[in-house]
Amino acid sequence: VLSNPEFLAEGTAVKDLKDPDRVLIGGDETPEGQRAISALSAVYEHWVPKSRIITTNTWSSELSKL
């Protein structure tokens, strides 16, 4: 299970998705969780620079929305 909170703002959601400030991906710290994080990161890397993709554990990712 991955956590990928969105940070889209009303009125600029499409722009925010196409050119995000950052993408946050949280997952388990198990080998399977790390493979899942890598797989989702690879999808985002098609249009988001790797330097803007932040990975963390699930708890921290969910907490970031608060």
C-alpha positions as CSV (number, residue, x, y, z in Angstrom):
1,V,0.0,0.0,0.0
2,L,1.3,3.4,-1.0
3,S,0.4,6.9,0.2
4,N,0.6,9.5,-2.5
5,P,-1.1,12.6,-1.1
6,E,-2.1,15.2,-3.7
7,F,-1.4,18.9,-3.3
8,L,-3.7,20.3,-6.0
9,A,-5.3,23.7,-5.6
10,E,-8.7,24.6,-6.8
11,G,-8.4,26.5,-10.1
12,T,-4.8,25.3,-10.8
13,A,-5.2,21.5,-10.4
14,V,-4.2,20.7,-14.0
15,K,-1.1,22.9,-13.8
16,D,-0.3,21.5,-10.4
17,L,-0.4,18.0,-11.8
18,K,1.6,18.8,-14.9
19,D,4.3,20.8,-13.1
20,P,4.2,20.0,-9.4
21,D,6.5,21.7,-6.8
22,R,7.0,18.2,-5.4
23,V,5.5,14.7,-5.4
24,L,5.4,12.8,-2.1
25,I,5.3,9.0,-2.1
26,G,5.1,7.1,1.2
27,G,5.3,3.3,1.6
28,D,6.4,0.5,3.8
29,E,10.1,0.2,4.6
30,T,10.0,-3.5,3.6
31,P,11.7,-4.7,0.4
32,E,8.2,-5.0,-1.2
33,G,7.3,-1.5,-0.1
34,Q,10.5,0.0,-1.5
35,R,9.9,-1.8,-4.9
36,A,6.4,-0.3,-4.9
37,I,7.7,3.2,-4.2
38,S,10.3,2.8,-7.0
39,A,7.6,1.7,-9.4
40,L,5.4,4.7,-8.7
41,S,8.4,7.0,-8.8
42,A,9.2,5.7,-12.3
43,V,5.8,6.7,-13.5
44,Y,6.2,10.2,-12.2
45,E,9.7,10.5,-13.6
46,H,8.2,10.7,-17.1
47,W,7.3,14.3,-16.5
48,V,8.6,15.3,-13.0
49,P,12.3,15.7,-12.3
50,K,13.6,13.0,-9.9
51,S,14.8,15.8,-7.6
52,R,11.2,16.8,-6.9
53,I,10.0,13.3,-6.0
54,I,10.2,12.8,-2.2
55,T,9.9,9.3,-0.7
56,T,9.2,8.5,2.9
57,N,7.3,6.0,5.0
58,T,3.5,5.8,4.9
59,W,2.9,7.5,8.3
60,S,5.0,10.6,7.4
61,S,3.4,10.9,4.0
62,E,-0.1,10.9,5.4
63,L,0.9,13.3,8.2
64,S,2.2,15.8,5.6
65,K,-1.4,16.6,4.6
66,L,-2.2,17.9,8.0
